[in-house]
Amino acid sequence: MSTCTSPGDPNAAGSIAIHGRVLRNGTPVRGYVRLLDARGDFVAEVPAQADGSFTFYAVAGSWILRAITGSGTFDKPISLDADRLDIDLELAIS
């Protein structure tokens, strides 16, 4: 079972930084980003900043990032196997 070391603890053993931005047409979007395990179970949540940025720290494995905004919800499966992951969550245009 994958575990999140903390949404904000870069010093936890085995942690990998997940840095990202929530975007729509390349423009930052505010809202919340959830970290879910591979089964879709809730692990952690952080607010997206004014520039759309967010950070989680988790161990290697399969995860799902869920952006929750006033425009809707968007899920993106990710796989952690490096020291750092930089990702943009581009919301679908509706």
GULUMZA-186705 format. One record per residue: residue number from 1; residue in three letters; chain; x, y, z of N, C-alpha, C, O in turn. Coordinates in Angstrom, 1 decimal, decimal comma. Example, Ala and Ser with C-alpha at 12.3 -4.5 7.8 and 13.67 -1.06 7.14 Angstrom:
BEGIN
{1; Ala; A; {13,2; -5,7; 7,8}; {12,3; -4,5; 7,8}; {13,2; -3,3; 7,8}; {14,2; -3,3; 8,5}}
{2; Ser; A; {12,8; -2,2; 7,1}; {13,7; -1,1; 7,1}; {12,9; 0,0; 7,9}; {13,4; 1,1; 8,0}}
//
This chain:
BEGIN
{1; Met; A; {0,8; -1,2; 0,0}; {0,0; 0,0; 0,0}; {0,9; 1,2; 0,0}; {1,8; 1,3; 0,8}}
{2; Ser; A; {0,6; 2,2; -0,9}; {1,3; 3,4; -0,9}; {0,9; 4,3; 0,2}; {-0,2; 4,3; 0,7}}
{3; Thr; A; {1,9; 5,1; 0,7}; {1,5; 6,1; 1,8}; {2,1; 7,4; 1,4}; {3,1; 7,6; 0,8}}
{4; Cys; A; {1,4; 8,5; 1,8}; {1,8; 9,8; 1,7}; {2,6; 10,2; 2,9}; {2,1; 10,0; 4,0}}
{5; Thr; A; {3,8; 10,6; 2,8}; {4,6; 11,0; 4,0}; {4,0; 12,2; 4,6}; {4,0; 12,3; 5,8}}
{6; Ser; A; {3,6; 13,2; 3,8}; {2,9; 14,4; 4,4}; {2,7; 15,3; 3,2}; {3,5; 15,3; 2,2}}
{7; Pro; A; {1,6; 16,1; 3,2}; {1,5; 17,1; 2,1}; {2,6; 18,2; 2,2}; {2,8; 18,9; 1,2}}
{8; Gly; A; {3,3; 18,3; 3,3}; {4,3; 19,4; 3,4}; {5,5; 19,0; 4,2}; {6,1; 19,9; 4,8}}
{9; Asp; A; {6,0; 17,7; 4,2}; {7,2; 17,4; 4,9}; {8,3; 16,9; 4,0}; {8,3; 15,7; 3,7}}
{10; Pro; A; {9,1; 17,7; 3,5}; {10,2; 17,3; 2,5}; {11,3; 16,5; 3,2}; {12,1; 15,9; 2,4}}
{11; Asn; A; {11,3; 16,4; 4,5}; {12,4; 15,6; 5,2}; {12,0; 14,2; 5,6}; {12,8; 13,5; 6,1}}
{12; Ala; A; {10,8; 13,8; 5,3}; {10,3; 12,5; 5,6}; {11,1; 11,4; 4,8}; {11,3; 11,7; 3,6}}
{13; Ala; A; {11,4; 10,3; 5,4}; {12,1; 9,3; 4,8}; {11,4; 8,8; 3,5}; {10,2; 8,5; 3,6}}
{14; Gly; A; {12,1; 8,7; 2,4}; {11,6; 8,2; 1,1}; {10,6; 9,1; 0,4}; {10,0; 8,7; -0,6}}
{15; Ser; A; {10,5; 10,4; 0,8}; {9,6; 11,3; 0,2}; {10,1; 11,8; -1,2}; {11,3; 12,0; -1,4}}
{16; Ile; A; {9,1; 11,9; -2,1}; {9,4; 12,4; -3,4}; {8,5; 13,6; -3,6}; {7,3; 13,6; -3,3}}
{17; Ala; A; {9,1; 14,7; -4,0}; {8,3; 16,0; -4,2}; {7,5; 15,9; -5,4}; {7,9; 15,6; -6,5}}
{18; Ile; A; {6,2; 16,2; -5,3}; {5,3; 16,4; -6,4}; {4,9; 17,9; -6,5}; {4,2; 18,4; -5,7}}
{19; His; A; {5,5; 18,6; -7,4}; {5,2; 20,0; -7,6}; {4,4; 20,1; -8,9}; {4,7; 19,5; -9,9}}
{20; Gly; A; {3,3; 20,9; -8,8}; {2,5; 21,1; -10,0}; {1,8; 22,4; -10,0}; {1,9; 23,2; -9,1}}
{21; Arg; A; {1,0; 22,6; -11,1}; {0,2; 23,8; -11,2}; {-1,2; 23,3; -11,8}; {-1,2; 22,4; -12,6}}
{22; Val; A; {-2,2; 23,9; -11,4}; {-3,6; 23,7; -12,0}; {-3,8; 24,8; -13,0}; {-3,7; 26,0; -12,7}}
{23; Leu; A; {-4,0; 24,5; -14,2}; {-4,2; 25,4; -15,3}; {-5,4; 25,2; -16,2}; {-5,9; 24,1; -16,2}}
{24; Arg; A; {-5,9; 26,2; -16,8}; {-7,0; 26,2; -17,8}; {-6,6; 27,1; -18,9}; {-6,5; 28,3; -18,7}}
{25; Asn; A; {-6,4; 26,5; -20,1}; {-5,9; 27,3; -21,2}; {-4,6; 28,0; -20,9}; {-4,3; 29,1; -21,4}}
{26; Gly; A; {-3,7; 27,4; -20,1}; {-2,4; 27,9; -19,7}; {-2,5; 29,0; -18,6}; {-1,5; 29,5; -18,2}}
{27; Thr; A; {-3,7; 29,3; -18,1}; {-3,9; 30,3; -17,1}; {-4,1; 29,6; -15,7}; {-4,9; 28,6; -15,6}}
{28; Pro; A; {-3,4; 30,0; -14,7}; {-3,5; 29,4; -13,3}; {-5,0; 29,4; -12,8}; {-5,7; 30,4; -13,1}}
{29; Val; A; {-5,3; 28,4; -12,1}; {-6,7; 28,2; -11,6}; {-6,5; 27,9; -10,1}; {-5,7; 27,1; -9,7}}
{30; Arg; A; {-7,3; 28,6; -9,3}; {-7,3; 28,3; -7,8}; {-8,3; 27,3; -7,5}; {-9,3; 27,0; -8,3}}
{31; Gly; A; {-8,1; 26,6; -6,5}; {-9,0; 25,5; -6,0}; {-8,2; 24,6; -5,1}; {-7,4; 25,1; -4,3}}
{32; Tyr; A; {-8,5; 23,4; -5,1}; {-7,9; 22,4; -4,2}; {-7,4; 21,2; -5,0}; {-7,9; 20,9; -6,1}}
{33; Val; A; {-6,3; 20,6; -4,5}; {-5,7; 19,4; -5,2}; {-5,7; 18,3; -4,1}; {-5,1; 18,5; -3,0}}
{34; Arg; A; {-6,2; 17,2; -4,5}; {-6,2; 16,0; -3,6}; {-5,2; 15,0; -4,1}; {-5,0; 14,9; -5,3}}
{35; Leu; A; {-4,6; 14,3; -3,2}; {-3,7; 13,2; -3,5}; {-4,5; 12,0; -3,0}; {-4,9; 11,8; -1,9}}
{36; Leu; A; {-4,8; 11,1; -4,0}; {-5,5; 9,8; -3,8}; {-4,6; 8,7; -4,0}; {-3,7; 8,8; -4,9}}
{37; Asp; A; {-4,8; 7,6; -3,3}; {-3,9; 6,4; -3,6}; {-4,4; 5,7; -4,9}; {-5,4; 6,2; -5,5}}
{38; Ala; A; {-3,8; 4,7; -5,3}; {-4,1; 4,0; -6,6}; {-5,5; 3,5; -6,6}; {-6,1; 3,3; -7,7}}
{39; Arg; A; {-6,1; 3,2; -5,5}; {-7,5; 2,8; -5,4}; {-8,5; 3,9; -5,4}; {-9,8; 3,7; -5,5}}
{40; Gly; A; {-8,0; 5,1; -5,3}; {-8,9; 6,3; -5,3}; {-9,3; 6,7; -3,9}; {-10,2; 7,6; -3,7}}
{41; Asp; A; {-8,6; 6,2; -2,9}; {-8,9; 6,6; -1,5}; {-8,1; 7,9; -1,1}; {-7,0; 8,1; -1,5}}
{42; Phe; A; {-8,8; 8,8; -0,4}; {-8,3; 10,1; 0,0}; {-7,0; 9,9; 0,9}; {-7,0; 9,1; 1,8}}
{43; Val; A; {-6,0; 10,7; 0,6}; {-4,8; 10,7; 1,4}; {-4,5; 12,1; 1,9}; {-4,2; 12,2; 3,1}}
{44; Ala; A; {-4,6; 13,1; 1,1}; {-4,2; 14,5; 1,5}; {-4,9; 15,5; 0,6}; {-5,3; 15,1; -0,5}}
{45; Glu; A; {-4,9; 16,7; 1,0}; {-5,5; 17,8; 0,2}; {-4,7; 19,1; 0,5}; {-4,4; 19,4; 1,7}}
{46; Val; A; {-4,4; 19,9; -0,5}; {-3,8; 21,2; -0,3}; {-4,5; 22,2; -1,2}; {-5,1; 21,8; -2,3}}
{47; Pro; A; {-4,5; 23,5; -0,8}; {-5,1; 24,5; -1,7}; {-4,1; 24,8; -2,9}; {-2,9; 24,8; -2,6}}
{48; Ala; A; {-4,6; 25,0; -4,1}; {-3,8; 25,6; -5,1}; {-3,6; 27,1; -4,9}; {-4,6; 27,8; -4,6}}
{49; Gln; A; {-2,4; 27,6; -5,0}; {-2,1; 29,0; -4,7}; {-2,6; 29,8; -5,9}; {-3,2; 29,3; -6,8}}
{50; Ala; A; {-2,5; 31,1; -5,7}; {-3,0; 32,1; -6,7}; {-2,3; 31,8; -8,1}; {-3,0; 32,1; -9,1}}
{51; Asp; A; {-1,1; 31,3; -8,1}; {-0,5; 30,9; -9,4}; {-0,8; 29,5; -9,8}; {-0,2; 29,0; -10,8}}
{52; Gly; A; {-1,7; 28,9; -9,1}; {-2,1; 27,5; -9,5}; {-1,2; 26,4; -8,9}; {-1,5; 25,2; -9,1}}
{53; Ser; A; {-0,2; 26,8; -8,2}; {0,8; 25,8; -7,7}; {0,4; 25,1; -6,5}; {-0,4; 25,5; -5,7}}
{54; Phe; A; {0,9; 23,8; -6,4}; {0,7; 23,0; -5,2}; {1,9; 22,1; -5,1}; {2,7; 21,9; -6,0}}
{55; Thr; A; {2,1; 21,5; -3,9}; {3,1; 20,6; -3,6}; {2,6; 19,5; -2,6}; {1,9; 19,7; -1,7}}
{56; Phe; A; {3,0; 18,2; -2,9}; {2,8; 17,1; -2,1}; {4,2; 16,4; -1,9}; {5,1; 16,6; -2,7}}
{57; Tyr; A; {4,3; 15,6; -0,9}; {5,5; 14,7; -0,7}; {4,9; 13,3; -0,4}; {4,1; 13,1; 0,5}}
{58; Ala; A; {5,3; 12,4; -1,3}; {4,8; 11,0; -1,2}; {5,9; 10,0; -1,5}; {6,9; 10,4; -2,0}}
{59; Val; A; {5,7; 8,8; -1,2}; {6,6; 7,7; -1,5}; {6,4; 7,2; -2,9}; {5,3; 7,5; -3,5}}
{60; Ala; A; {7,4; 6,5; -3,5}; {7,2; 5,9; -4,8}; {6,0; 5,1; -4,9}; {5,6; 4,4; -4,0}}
{61; Gly; A; {5,4; 5,1; -6,1}; {4,2; 4,3; -6,3}; {3,2; 5,0; -7,3}; {3,5; 6,0; -7,9}}
{62; Ser; A; {2,0; 4,4; -7,3}; {1,0; 5,0; -8,2}; {0,0; 5,8; -7,4}; {-0,4; 5,4; -6,3}}
{63; Trp; A; {-0,3; 7,0; -7,9}; {-1,2; 7,9; -7,2}; {-2,1; 8,6; -8,2}; {-2,0; 8,4; -9,4}}
{64; Ile; A; {-3,1; 9,3; -7,7}; {-4,0; 10,1; -8,5}; {-4,1; 11,5; -7,9}; {-4,3; 11,7; -6,7}}
{65; Leu; A; {-3,9; 12,5; -8,8}; {-4,0; 13,9; -8,4}; {-5,4; 14,3; -8,9}; {-5,8; 14,0; -10,0}}
{66; Arg; A; {-6,2; 14,9; -8,0}; {-7,5; 15,4; -8,3}; {-7,6; 16,9; -8,1}; {-7,4; 17,4; -6,9}}
{67; Ala; A; {-7,8; 17,7; -9,2}; {-8,0; 19,1; -9,1}; {-9,5; 19,4; -8,9}; {-10,3; 18,9; -9,6}}
{68; Ile; A; {-9,8; 20,2; -7,9}; {-11,2; 20,5; -7,6}; {-11,3; 22,1; -7,7}; {-10,7; 22,8; -6,9}}
{69; Thr; A; {-12,0; 22,5; -8,7}; {-12,1; 24,0; -8,9}; {-13,6; 24,4; -9,2}; {-14,4; 23,5; -9,2}}
{70; Gly; A; {-13,8; 25,7; -9,3}; {-15,2; 26,1; -9,6}; {-15,6; 25,7; -11,0}; {-16,8; 25,7; -11,2}}
{71; Ser; A; {-14,7; 25,3; -11,8}; {-15,0; 24,9; -13,2}; {-15,2; 23,4; -13,2}; {-15,6; 22,9; -14,3}}
{72; Gly; A; {-15,0; 22,6; -12,2}; {-15,2; 21,2; -12,2}; {-14,0; 20,5; -11,5}; {-13,2; 21,0; -10,9}}
{73; Thr; A; {-14,0; 19,1; -11,7}; {-13,0; 18,2; -11,1}; {-12,3; 17,5; -12,3}; {-12,9; 17,2; -13,3}}
{74; Phe; A; {-11,0; 17,3; -12,1}; {-10,2; 16,6; -13,0}; {-9,2; 15,7; -12,3}; {-8,5; 16,1; -11,4}}
{75; Asp; A; {-9,2; 14,4; -12,8}; {-8,2; 13,4; -12,2}; {-7,1; 13,2; -13,2}; {-7,3; 13,1; -14,4}}
{76; Lys; A; {-5,9; 13,0; -12,6}; {-4,7; 12,6; -13,4}; {-3,9; 11,5; -12,6}; {-3,4; 11,8; -11,6}}
{77; Pro; A; {-3,9; 10,3; -13,2}; {-3,1; 9,3; -12,6}; {-1,6; 9,6; -12,8}; {-1,2; 10,1; -13,8}}
{78; Ile; A; {-0,8; 9,4; -11,8}; {0,7; 9,6; -11,9}; {1,4; 8,4; -11,3}; {0,9; 7,7; -10,5}}
{79; Ser; A; {2,7; 8,3; -11,7}; {3,6; 7,3; -11,1}; {4,8; 8,0; -10,6}; {5,5; 8,7; -11,3}}
{80; Leu; A; {5,2; 7,7; -9,4}; {6,4; 8,3; -8,8}; {7,5; 7,3; -8,7}; {7,3; 6,2; -8,1}}
{81; Asp; A; {8,6; 7,6; -9,3}; {9,7; 6,7; -9,3}; {11,0; 7,5; -9,4}; {12,1; 6,9; -9,7}}
{82; Ala; A; {11,0; 8,8; -9,1}; {12,2; 9,6; -9,2}; {12,3; 10,4; -8,0}; {11,6; 10,2; -7,0}}
{83; Asp; A; {13,2; 11,4; -8,0}; {13,4; 12,3; -6,8}; {12,4; 13,4; -6,8}; {12,2; 14,0; -5,7}}
{84; Arg; A; {11,8; 13,7; -7,9}; {10,9; 14,9; -8,0}; {10,0; 14,7; -9,3}; {10,4; 14,1; -10,3}}
{85; Leu; A; {8,8; 15,2; -9,2}; {7,9; 15,2; -10,3}; {7,3; 16,6; -10,5}; {6,7; 17,1; -9,5}}
{86; Asp; A; {7,4; 17,1; -11,6}; {6,8; 18,4; -11,9}; {5,7; 18,2; -12,9}; {6,0; 17,6; -14,0}}
{87; Ile; A; {4,5; 18,6; -12,6}; {3,4; 18,3; -13,5}; {2,4; 19,5; -13,6}; {2,2; 20,1; -12,6}}
{88; Asp; A; {1,8; 19,7; -14,7}; {0,8; 20,6; -14,9}; {-0,5; 19,9; -15,1}; {-0,6; 19,0; -15,9}}
{89; Leu; A; {-1,5; 20,2; -14,3}; {-2,9; 19,6; -14,4}; {-3,7; 20,6; -15,3}; {-4,2; 21,6; -14,8}}
{90; Glu; A; {-3,8; 20,3; -16,6}; {-4,5; 21,2; -17,5}; {-6,0; 20,7; -17,5}; {-6,3; 19,6; -17,9}}
{91; Leu; A; {-6,9; 21,6; -17,0}; {-8,3; 21,3; -17,0}; {-8,9; 21,2; -18,4}; {-8,5; 22,0; -19,2}}
{92; Ala; A; {-9,8; 20,3; -18,6}; {-10,5; 20,2; -19,9}; {-11,3; 21,4; -20,1}; {-11,9; 22,0; -19,2}}
{93; Ile; A; {-11,4; 21,9; -21,3}; {-12,2; 23,0; -21,7}; {-13,6; 22,5; -22,0}; {-13,8; 21,6; -22,8}}
{94; Ser; A; {-14,6; 23,1; -21,3}; {-16,0; 22,7; -21,5}; {-16,8; 23,7; -22,1}; {-18,0; 23,5; -22,4}}
//
